[in-house]
Amino acid sequence: QRKNPFSSDDRLASKPAHTHRGDPTYGRPPEGSRTEQRGKDAHSHVGKEVEELCSIIRRTGEVGEDGHVSVTFGRLFETYVTISNKVVGILLRARKHGLVHFEGEMLWQGKDDDVVITLL
């Protein structure tokens, strides 16, 4: 598009041809672009799903001796899968943000139904 004489998009002409790993804009969409807005919207949507997951754990789980609410993956899966089929992905995101804890890298339906998920 940079070399297209019929393109009227000024953003393409003003952007440097190549960015390198040390550049702060490397791997990021142009500021103010629709791509950047879609990324922000997706981030917000996932954040809301993580909040919803935590509230479901709070409602369906049981308070342990340490004061933390815990639920098994099987019970959570049965409850949450009717809301969203992305329960494992949302659990991984929640763990990344330090909101939940569970053993293992990945959870599989059936095999990991007894794994305890703790709300932190």
Secondary structure, 3 states (H helix, E strand, C coil): CCCCCCCCCHHHHHCCCCCCCCCCCCCCCCCCCHHHHHHHHHHHHHHHHHHHHHHHHHHHCEECCCCCEEEEHHHHHHHHCCCCCCHHHHHHHHHHCCCEECCCCCCCCCCCCCCEEEEC
